[in-house]
Amino acid sequence: MASAIHPEVSAKTANPTTRSLLSIRNIGKSFGRTPVLRSISLEIAEGEFLTILGESGSGKTTLLRIIGGFETADCGEIVMAGERLDRLPPYRRRVNTVFQYYALFPHLTVEENVSYGLRVAKLPKEEVAARVEQALAMVKMSAFANSKPAKISGGQQQRIALARALVNRPRLLLLDEPLSALDANLRRQMQVELKSLQREVGISFVFVTHDQDEAMVMSDRIALLRMGELEQVASPREIYDRPATVYTAQFIGHTNLLRGEVKGGIARCHSLSWPVNLPDGPVLFSLRPENIHFAAGMQGAVKFRAKLCSQIFHGATELLQVQCTDGLMLSLRTSTRASRDEDLDLEFLPAAAVPVRESGQGKKRD
């Protein structure tokens, strides 16, 4: 069915290819005297699900609107398959956008909403009917073709908005927080469905969200924006396990920041020390809570004693706050147990302490 929606990408698999579809080159944008985007450069691959992640005001929606043609960049260029995209009006770009609010026409049926753009383009009726049928089948909404938007659920409306975009056979689909209006359970369900749909049709998706968990679940890669600059671009696993900066480590999940000094191949952070392959000087490490364990005699582990200060229940896991003998406070995540001793013997492997830099210093990892 993917070939019926978009013949050019019918052979795509779940993994994105290495061939670039879209090149964003040194894009800058200001509103008045306020810079919103600062020299953004990013490659988006054919068949990739890329998430632009950032807090409110980071510039993520502005970047999406520039790609879609709804905003004009002050500098830089966007190239799709060798053609300057930023010079084309929105209707000439093979790019479609699904907005946070689906903007379905309430007086039209589902079928009429999906076919609207094709009818405006004056395509033959037979082709319109065939493409609408295929698009509705793709999002599993064929049974609701004659329903009005008010008569279907929020999740179903989201699927109709996707069908309306897919029916135009874009090469790139932009999604501006399309799940934010859904309740928590439906949102989790739609995350899985949307990723599955993206794999099936093989079209590149650029998804904007402020939700870290959503980005981790859905993405092939995450582009983390902070104050109009790219903080890090990497796969979800890499961006979690190997954060490049303090901001990345703290924005994606929880972490312990250990500030110390390296001298003669030994890192010392408070009373903790372990061998490292780093030059002498000040250093900062990110240590994820789940990488601190109850002492079990792991070879080469950094061992220490700490006092339990608090215990926060999270269902299958607990987050413990502990204080080392020198006053250092750490968080660790472990499986839920009924009781804890007040004094704990703990350990972590040196490899779990990842060196990070302060945001804005040095070259960004891509």
Secondary structure, DSSP 8 states (H G I E B T S, - for coil): -HHHH-GGGTT--SS--SSEEEEEEEEEEEETTEEEEEEEEEEEETT-EEEEE--TTSSHHHHHHHHHTSS--SEEEEEETTEESTTS-GGGSSEEEE-SS----TTS-HHHHHHHHHHHTT--HHHHHHHHHHHHHHTT-GGGTT--GGGS-HHHHHHHHHHHHHTT--SEEEEESTTTTS-HHHHHHHHHHHHHHHHHH--EEEEEES-HHHHHHH-SEEEEEETTEEEEEE-HHHHHHS-SBHHHHHHSS--EEEEEEEETTEEEETTEEEE-S--SEEEEEEE-GGG-EE----TT-EEEEEEEEEEEEETTEEEEEEEETTS-EEEEEEE--S---SEEEEEE-GGGEEE-B-TTSS----
